[in-house]
């Protein structure tokens, strides 16, 4: 987090610092002046000018304090080649220089470089200290280097630093990230003193490994010890709070409401929790509350709430958020722009989706897939296929989701041969293993084209068990093309797989009626009445920027 702050700081001081550097053009630049400039973290252009002045001044060039400051500033600007160059030129090094270099690599996600520097410290005659180990452990976490992490744990025990708070926190985080949760918990339990970071590291370890219940248990343990969760606690939970139980979502919500300081991170996490658990209305409502509480959304907030707008078809709110993005200059931002394309597509505004897509400076597979899906959902299969071909020509390699999008577009537009072709190149050219979603698209495509027997043969050859969606597509095709034999088989499968979904019961009733199985028709309707199953259509309505879900009569 510090690196991010430092990267942002130089924007507000760039002009004054640049003026200060220029003012020394014809005067002797003192060491104190250099350090003062470097402490303000100037922009890279100003930093390069200052560095040039330092190089030609032997007194400044040999000053280790200035060298250290140069390394930190270059690292904060992401210029690791220059950071390393400054490090290599310093003749009178000590452990602090190695620590700064390691920390700079870690802050720029160059974890293996950080570990390489750590391993070479002994070659230069230096031993790691209590500031070295936390950074190196973070590098182990980032690179999943469990073996190196184990070696570091042995080293800190040997030198008696295993009870150091920051090293202990690093060990908990490293073991958790590498999936060694028993070891992480053991380190936590052995720590003589713990802070909220210690507990957050354990929460994150469970969450990253999908063990949400244990993660929540740690949160409750924190509460019993009167350690108040913070925004980082919520952020630690996020990896596992997807498609979880309503009770678990409620627990996270209660944690959010009880936070002493609800910063931007906590708001973003709570929005993401709602979105990841199919609660778009709650996500939108929380986003709108941010303004009331004086919290200004950032690009992450916007990218998180836009999918919720799409799920609710809240086009007016989506447009308002888009205007906010333009007003706050949050673009270019790939994730945010992808979310805008997806939102407009789900809201049925194909023109606005395409406008955002065409204005993007760079696009990834997600960008293309969102636009292809937009054409597919609008029934413009030919445009979807053409765009997919254009993506291939751009040099991007399609993933499984991209193929789902183009196959779905082919299905909705009845492009049978194109669908068969893309399914073939997916498996043969791109060596992707078909998932159940790909088979569902192909079954639907064959069924819509009247190839009911071929669709049924494909289902029998699937390497996984067909789900109710696949059987439902086959039943629908059988109803249209009056294939009662296969239709009855498929209907029986649905009855066992989806006992509570009203839409499938309508299909079941229809197929049984066409087959003259009136006893089964009565059985389905009696079962629906007995279980209280009825089709309850609903829609989202925008009223004064508020999105409300209403049941339709």
Secondary structure, DSSP 8 states (H G I E B T S, - for coil): -HHHHHHHHHHHHHHHHHHHHHHTTTS---HHHHHHHHHT---HHHHHHHHHHHHT-HHHHT-HHHHHHHHHHHHHTT-HHHHHHHHHH-SS--HHHHHHHHHHHHHTT-HHHHHHHHHHTGGGT----HHHHHHHHHHHHHHT-HHHHHHHHHHHHHTT-TT-HHHHHHHHHHHHHTT-HHHHHHHHHH-SS--HHHHHHHHHHHHHTT-HHHHHHHHHHHHHTT----HHHHHHHGGG-SS--HHHHHHHHHHHHT-SS--HHHHHHHHHHHHHTT-HHHHHHHHHHHHHTT----HHHHHHHHHHHHHTT-HHHHHHHHHHHHHTT--S-HHHHHHHHHHHHHTT-HHHHHHHHHH-SS--HHHHHHHHHHHHHTT-HHHHHHHHHHHHHTT----HHHHHHHHHHHHHHT-HHHHHHHHHHHHHTS-----HHHHHHHHHHHHHTT-HHHHHHHHHH-SS---HHHHHHHHHHHHHHT-HHHHHHHHHHHHHH-TT-HHHHHHHHHHHHHTT-HHHHHHHHHHHHHHT-----EEEEEETTEEEEEE--
